[in-house]
Amino acid sequence: MAAGARATPTRTPPRPSSPAPRTEAVVPQDWASSVTLVSSHPTPPVVVVCGPKNSGKSTFSRILLNALLPRNGKVAYLDTDVGQPEFALPGCISFHIVDEALEDLLNPTLREAERCYFFGDISSKRDPEAYLNCLFHLYDYFVGKYRCDENKMLPLIINTPGWVKGAGFDMLVEMLRYICPTIVVQIRITAQSKNLPDGMFWLDDEQTGPEMININAAFHDALNRSLLIQKDSCGMRERRLVEYLKQCFPSNISLSTNKELAYALASLPPYQVPFSDVTVVHLHCEVPAGEIWRSLNATIVGLAISNVSDASRSIPYCVGLGIIRGIDVQKGLLYVITPVPLERLQSVDLLQQGLIEIPTTLLQVRGCVSPYMSTNVLHKISERDLYAGDG
Ligand SMILES: Nc1ncnc2c1ncn2[C@@H]1O[C@H](COP(=O)(O)OP(=O)(O)OP(=O)(O)O)[C@@H](O)[C@H]1O
């Protein structure tokens, strides 16, 4: 503006109000007819839902689950996305039995797993073999419990990750070959190059495979808005962990902000675990023997049970996650915060450390000093205790 010129007051035109966030799933015709087809299958089917990232696999799976419930009473669900789990915690691959309709068709909800393995990372990329091993064990668990007796057969939904290119595609192929589903639902988006190949891409030509259903991503609603909203995966993981950690407290305690939760966690008496009661496994890195205990400090660990009695081939399963609140190397004790009830915790003999981190929103709170969450740690550990060598 030139000196001396007087500014003419301008009025900002009112902004068009942004549409309210969508609260209900849109069920296009092809989705509705495939849901009807699957739910009227003569025997409880094993259904794999696949397709590229953000194409609607989770939304479709929820709609399908609700449609399968009335006839079967319960529906089994294999939660395979370690980065954006449907019911489980980040880093987990889990098997669930759902016996009530899902109310929220657009958002995942935290539910207790019937069986869970802690993979310890938010992508299967780092260790595809270990990832598939967990997945196959869960599928075997399902077959052993819910497929052998004709009267107890349950349908199973397997919602697959959206990583469908390169190594992600190879893993999907292995998954489909192992599981041999009854029905495969493939969701396709308009960007053809991002889709999976047509047909039974995981089988050799001469093999006969499952029933294939192709549907299109639900693309636009009545107001022509795109339905496929990019999800905030990182935020979702943080919120899921926050929700889980709130379970450390009775539901009548108000923990409406992360700050309140951070303070509450900092003043929660932790469980005291002797080193001799647990073995530590680092899932995705190697740690020098002398640093094993210290390396756990202020990390999230999978609390696992290794002495599995039901099958000799089984791998340690996870009963929940915990925060290692502090380590006292001299006394040989570690301090754990977890919502896992004491009676379950008593069977835990393995701490699995991966790459799942404590949400920063719980660490960066005024008065709570990272990494020990608080200056007033209940079992206050001095610098000397922490760094006096244990070998
Ligand atoms: N039928 C639908 N009605 C309303 N919203 C939808 C529908 N399908 C997908 N969306 C929206 O699009 C986004 C992606 O959907 P969804 O999470 O189901 O995809 P996804 O394929 O499981 O994603 P990812 O591969 O990342 O796990 C979500 O925000 C979801 O709410």
PDBQT file of the ligand as one rigid body, heavy atoms in Angstrom, charges set to zero:
ROOT
HETATM    1  N1  LIG A 401     -18.884 -46.807   1.472  1.00  0.00    +0.000 N 
HETATM    2  C1  LIG A 401     -18.319 -45.780   2.107  1.00  0.00    +0.000 A 
HETATM    3  N2  LIG A 401     -19.070 -44.856   2.724  1.00  0.00    +0.000 NA
HETATM    4  C2  LIG A 401     -18.507 -43.819   3.370  1.00  0.00    +0.000 A 
HETATM    5  N3  LIG A 401     -17.186 -43.627   3.487  1.00  0.00    +0.000 NA
HETATM    6  C3  LIG A 401     -16.381 -44.528   2.922  1.00  0.00    +0.000 A 
HETATM    7  C4  LIG A 401     -16.890 -45.646   2.200  1.00  0.00    +0.000 A 
HETATM    8  N4  LIG A 401     -15.850 -46.360   1.732  1.00  0.00    +0.000 NA
HETATM    9  C5  LIG A 401     -14.745 -45.743   2.176  1.00  0.00    +0.000 A 
HETATM   10  N5  LIG A 401     -15.047 -44.639   2.873  1.00  0.00    +0.000 N 
HETATM   11  C6  LIG A 401     -14.119 -43.726   3.526  1.00  0.00    +0.000 C 
HETATM   12  O1  LIG A 401     -12.883 -43.779   2.849  1.00  0.00    +0.000 OA
HETATM   13  C7  LIG A 401     -11.781 -43.923   3.753  1.00  0.00    +0.000 C 
HETATM   14  C8  LIG A 401     -11.039 -45.216   3.469  1.00  0.00    +0.000 C 
HETATM   15  O2  LIG A 401     -11.912 -46.320   3.718  1.00  0.00    +0.000 OA
HETATM   16  P1  LIG A 401     -11.415 -47.633   4.439  1.00  0.00    +0.000 P 
HETATM   17  O3  LIG A 401     -10.713 -47.333   5.713  1.00  0.00    +0.000 OA
HETATM   18  O4  LIG A 401     -12.584 -48.530   4.526  1.00  0.00    +0.000 OA
HETATM   19  O5  LIG A 401     -10.377 -48.123   3.347  1.00  0.00    +0.000 OA
HETATM   20  P2  LIG A 401      -9.280 -49.253   3.421  1.00  0.00    +0.000 P 
HETATM   21  O6  LIG A 401      -9.172 -49.797   2.059  1.00  0.00    +0.000 OA
HETATM   22  O7  LIG A 401      -9.583 -50.208   4.526  1.00  0.00    +0.000 OA
HETATM   23  O8  LIG A 401      -7.988 -48.398   3.782  1.00  0.00    +0.000 OA
HETATM   24  P3  LIG A 401      -6.505 -48.943   4.161  1.00  0.00    +0.000 P 
HETATM   25  O9  LIG A 401      -6.015 -49.715   3.014  1.00  0.00    +0.000 OA
HETATM   26  O10 LIG A 401      -5.745 -47.666   4.359  1.00  0.00    +0.000 OA
HETATM   27  O11 LIG A 401      -6.656 -49.752   5.423  1.00  0.00    +0.000 OA
HETATM   28  C9  LIG A 401     -12.371 -43.885   5.150  1.00  0.00    +0.000 C 
HETATM   29  O12 LIG A 401     -12.237 -42.573   5.639  1.00  0.00    +0.000 OA
HETATM   30  C10 LIG A 401     -13.823 -44.243   4.964  1.00  0.00    +0.000 C 
HETATM   31  O13 LIG A 401     -14.631 -43.658   5.916  1.00  0.00    +0.000 OA
ENDROOT
TORSDOF 0
